[in-house]
């Protein structure tokens, strides 16, 4: 997800104190989706669409 929002150069230039919370949020979202793996793809897509969107990735 981060690679979709930032160039490789921007990603590499990020300080650790900025990068770590971003990665934590992405990983947390992935864990949540994996926990819901028994849902149909449609149910998962609906859940993901309902999650609050943030512009601070």
N, C-alpha and C positions, 0 to 999 in steps of 0.2 A: 504494500500500500504506500509506503513511503517513497518507493521508487517511482510511483505514478505521479507524485506531487513535487518531487525535487529531482534536479539533475544529479548526476553522480558527483559532480564537483561541489554542489551545494551540500549534499549529504556528507561528503568527506570533510567539509569545512565546519560542520556543526560541532560545537563544543560538547563534551560528554554530558554536562549538566543539562543541556537542552535535548540531546539525542536520547538519553536513557529513558526519560518519561514518555517520549513519543513511542519508543519501541515497546515499553511496558504496556501502553494502551493498545497497541496493535496486537501484541501477544495475548493480552487479556481477552480481547474480542475473538481471537481465533480459538482460544480455549473454550469460551462460551459456546461458540458455534459447534465445536467438536462435542461438547457435552450434550448438545441437542441433536446428535446425529441420527436419532431414531425418527426425527421429523421428516416429512416429505420435503423435497426441494422447494415446493411452493410455500410450505409453512416456514421454512428457514428464510426464504427470500422476503416473505412478509415481515418476519421478525426483524431482520436486518434493516429493512426499509423503515421500520417503526423506531429504530434506535436513534437517539439524538445525533445529529450531524454536527461536527465541529470543524472549524477551519484552522485549527492549531496543530495539525499533524506535524 
